[in-house]
Amino acid sequence: MLEIKNLHAGIGGKKILQGIDLKVNEGEVHAIMGPNGSGKSTLSQVLAGRETYEVTQGEILYQGKDLLDMAPEERAREGIFMAFQYPVEIPGVNNTYFLKAALNAIHKHRGEPELDAMDFLKLVRAKLKVMEMDESLINRSVNEGFSGGEKKRNEIFHMAVLDPKLAILDETDSGLDIDALKSVAKGVNTLRSPDRAMIVITHYQRLLNYIIPDFVHVLSGGKIVKSGGKELALDLEAKGYGWLEEPVTAGR
Amino acid sequence: MIETIQETDNYISSFAKFEKSRASNEHAWLRELRRTALDSFQRLGFPTTHDEEWRFTSVAPITRVPFDLAPDGAAPSAAELESFRFGSWSGIQLVFVNGIYSAKLSSRTERPNGLFAGSLSEALGKHSDLLQAHLGRYASSSEEAFAALNTAFASDGAFVYLPKGCVIEQPIHLLFLSSAEKSESRVCHPRILVLAEENSQAQILESYASLGQGVYFTNAVTELVAGENAFIDHYKLQRESLETFHVSTIQAQLGRSANISTQSISLGAALVRNHVNAVLAGEGGEATLNGFYLVNGRQHVDNHTSIDHAKPHCNSHELYKGILDGKARGVFNGRIIVRPDAQKTDSKQTNKNLILSEEALVNTNPQLEIYADDVKCTHGATIGQLDADSIFYLRSRGIDHESARHLLTYAFAGDFIHRLKIEPLRVALETSLFARLAEGQEER
């Protein structure tokens, strides 16, 4: 589904990713872990199409197509979803209105019929129930005045409604207390399916107690320095990142 | 200096003609009022950018045109009238063409509870004592050249009188049409007085629109007077042609526990200068001064507001929001005076500007003068572009770039638009905003 080949990218002339290779298939959940500054956020932003990041080398194929050639909205319409580390507050834009516009843009792109207000409301209510979310959240402006936990749950709620093929969760666990973390993880787990892939980016092993990955990759110095199964996360928890970090080379 | 004399000359000579044309049986007090105002205008002259209050707005484009004071004008077509009248309007509508009341175009069937809503010239017969007591008593002709000029030429306009306890449910629409043909340049001085006595209440919409392609100068003065516990909910919609210069003064006077809200919307005209002033002259009064401007091209819009807290326990709220595209220029000056006697004042002022282009420009200036010690006054101003993070967030959910910009622009305007309590006005503003957004899209 997704194939990243020798990806080099940076921002403002600063090189951050130094040759990433990663292959993700349908139904797989990949965790990408790493210390601060290892390039985790850069990777997620490049996948979502953030224009401030420059890709200097390498390629990304998504369902056989050149992902880097697509605008952010095209990627979304092709089935990529990113749950943001810091979801933005957008005063004046109603959560439901926005989500309906987004879903219908995706449907239109796929040649599927657009949902009317009634059908959309039915869908939203069903997803809210699954996410165990209060209906009042969706009638407010996007993320405005939401707590940290509410923002992250709102991201997962968006994901549930938009039904992506590939979901990227960018540090969805950071800043959450254990109850909020469990509830977000529960929401994510209900969305796991054989035809949906997920990339879970996190700094802490803690999240992976609740979202069990199929693969764990350790990112350090802009490269994947180790890959393994779910037990790798436990090693990291015990030993920290120090034993894996790339020696700092001159010229970096 | 020589130039200034020439600029005012045109108005002085047309005043002589205007005065002669008035009926000889006109009230002496009115003649006196005009005469005094003309003297003030002559003494003041037009302001220049050397005046602190006019630093960012040059009126040279207005003063160099020799405008004709021409009361006649082509009547609007049925279709034009329909759109300016917001399709269907359930309340009283008074229509003025070049400042002159048109009974034919107006509809004023209901007159409940002693309400008077009609032309100033008619009121001069029926309510001359009220007019003598109030007309020109609030808007300053001694300090403001444009207000003085309006008063000097005051002849027709609107008078709304709400006697004690009179509550009008349906909004009253005062429609001012500026009519000038392509080769013409005309001036008009619309005058409005709203007098709301104790415990009365009304909603009033003033709107300004253009007929024809001529050059036009609208110089309007509105006085809003609210007696004890009276409520005036006032709106002004300015959507004149780009050949128009629009200068206006809205002067609100609030008695004890009175409440005046005035919302000023500027969409049209090449050059706009609005003075919106409120005087909280009785205890427990509440003034709301909101404004919205949506400008493009080379439009220049200047809102100068002033709230005078003269008595204790008064509240004032102020929210001005602007969206500027092209090479448009915006000016906001918000003055708040809290007099020594005005303890427990609660005042909040906000000016927010959204810049959609590289070349649009805004000057914003809060001016707080506080002479009392137990007060709460806050102010804030922002000038910014659409937030790149928000645009990316919307796009990453599947919404295209242009739609994301529109959604965020609409969201910016939303908290002003939602405050408009007159539905046809709200719809008209939304329609203008969507049309403007679509134009912007074509240009980009």
Interface residues (C-beta under 8 A of the other chain):
Chain A: A48 G49 R50 E51 A71 P72 E73 R75 A76 R77 F81 M82 F84 P87 V88 I90 P91 G92 V93 F98 L99 A101 A102 L103 A105 I106 H109 S141 V142 H158 L162
Chain B: D387 D389 S390 F392 Y393 L394 R395 S396 R397 G398 I399 D400 H401 S403 L407 L408 Y410 A411 F412 G414 D415
